[in-house]
Amino acid sequence: MNIISLFSGAGGLDLGFEKAGFKTIWANEYDKEIWETFEKNFPNTKLDRRSIVAIPSSEIPEAIGLIGGPPCQSWSEAGKSRGIDDHRGQLFFEFIRVLRDKKPLFFLAENVSGMLAGRHDGALENIKSHFIESGYDLSFKLLNAHDYKVPQDRKRVFFIGFRKDLNVKFEFPQEFSKKRFLHDVISDLKENALPAINKTYTNASECFIENHEYMTGDFSSMYMSRNRVRAWDEPSFTIQAGGRHAPLHPQAPKMEFVEQNKRIFVPKSEHLYRRLSVRECARIQTFPDEHKFYYTNLTAGYKMVGNAVPPNLAYYLAKKIAESLQQALINKKYIENKKSVYSNYQNFHEINH
């Protein structure tokens, strides 16, 4: 089941879909800091490095599905949140342009929960209407990755559509009652993380496991404005795309409240406070250890990991899509066969009467 992938990043969506039986035959990523990571982890996928704006649809291969996460910074709950008015937000329409031109059987698009803010209502409805007008039955939902075996609170919105001729009423997968927590995925890495060289540069040759190094340096007043520690028996905070905003390791006690917007590290425990390593963040995102991230500056590593869709969440969505697609194609074939039988009967009846 061949698919194409836009805004592919480090390949979180692609990993999940491949586990569910799909194959990414062509992908697009414009960020040069990601190219090596994607190409070495997906050696059988053609990666087009150009901006999607510069790629004619005629140069994109045919496939049954289209997946991707158009850049989300412009919809973020932090910062200016300009949404569709930002050129990055407008890249959503490049996704729709490819969808309309290639007409795959299904699509999946992912974005941040900030898209649901009231100030974006008009833009969101506009995007939904474009998907529907493109010939697709649309399903839309806010999901928390923690409900799908990801040890992290991470809310994201998903647009999933099936071509109208398939008559699919897609239902998102059921949430899992059994959750995963920090101790389930990073407890074995506690003792062997390495600090970065000169605050941000890789110490890769000395790592116990690939990418198990963490950014050092001071913590901003904004960072210190609230607790940044989750305990071992809790899910992680959302893994973000910036290393300086990475959550603190659960070995440390939760930060002490001083006053509004000000916390401190617990006295005499300061040595326990460190940022999670790139590999620990990747584990929390459910990337397998064999998925290596290539970089010289840890900033790029944290960015790749933080911007990705957790592979576990992608897998459960892809599995449900595959099941819905299979049933739709069976139903479609049954209806076509039924029409053919009826047509043959009509012809026979007319000839013999």
PyMOL commands that set and color helices and strands:
alter all, ss='L'
color gray80, all
select helices_A, chain A and resi 12-19+32-41+52-54+57-59+73-75+83-85+89-102+113-116+118-133+145-148+164-166+182-189+204-206+223-225+243-245+270-272+278-284+298-307+311-352
alter helices_A, ss='H'
color red, helices_A
select strands_A, chain A and resi 2-6+23-28+46-48+65-68+106-112+136-144+155-163+194-195+213-214+256-259+262-264
alter strands_A, ss='S'
color yellow, strands_A
deselect
rebuild
show_as cartoon
